[in-house]
Amino acid sequence: MTGVYERALGEAAADLHPKVRDRYSLAPDDGMVCVGRGEMDITRGTLVLPALYAMTTQNMLFPEGGEDVPFSVTTVAYTTAGGHEAMTTRRAFDFGDTTRLFDSLTVWDAESERLLDFLGTHGRVASELHPRVEDGALVVAGGRQWARLGDRYVPLPGPLAADVEVRDRYDETDERYHVTATVENDLVGHMLGYRGTFTQDQTASDGMPDDLRIVRGLDRLPPR
């Protein structure tokens, strides 16, 4: 089966490290759930703290930072009600007295042959994703972004949009995945970043967990 990232990468998917390709190859009919566990060092900008607090209600960004923060990431693929191949990613960061979730739904737009990301449980922010392969690692950069208001999409101008990059690689030495993610903005600078390592297990699932079926009502996708 082919996952949404493999569809976007095309032939370049063959250049991924086998472990990285396996991680991102989940397809709707696989019946598998991937769970990674490890630790992350997390940084966040001070100028955006009020906005980061507000985003926690949507399972988006968050205001906490720290080192060696226990982390888990759950990924599962399915087909949305609108017929789009999709993959939910739920990241959980354990700060002891509170756990912050960062949800996203990655959707393959077959008609326009592009990859889209909907951030937060309700997908209030949508972004194009541009994946590429570098030395076996998957590197994903954000592109055009929109605010999603029901079935309407309002383009976010450059000063309001975020520059996002995620790097995911596998290290044969320690047999762990290594991830680095950064979110920056032209106006306020650094918003959030995390860096760390994790291991991953795949398990069979009897069905799509309902709490991971996020971002409902995706009948319309952002304009091309």
Secondary structure by P-SEA (a helix, b strand, c coil): cccaaaaaaccccccccaaaaaaacccccccbbbbbbbccbbbbbccaaaaaaaacccccccccccccccbbbbbbbbbccccccbbbbbbbbbcccbbbbbbbbbbbcccccbbbbbccccccbbbbbbbbbcccbbbbbbcbbbbccccbbbbbccccccbbbbbbbbbccccbbbbbbbbbbccccccccccccccbbbbbbccccccccccccccccccc
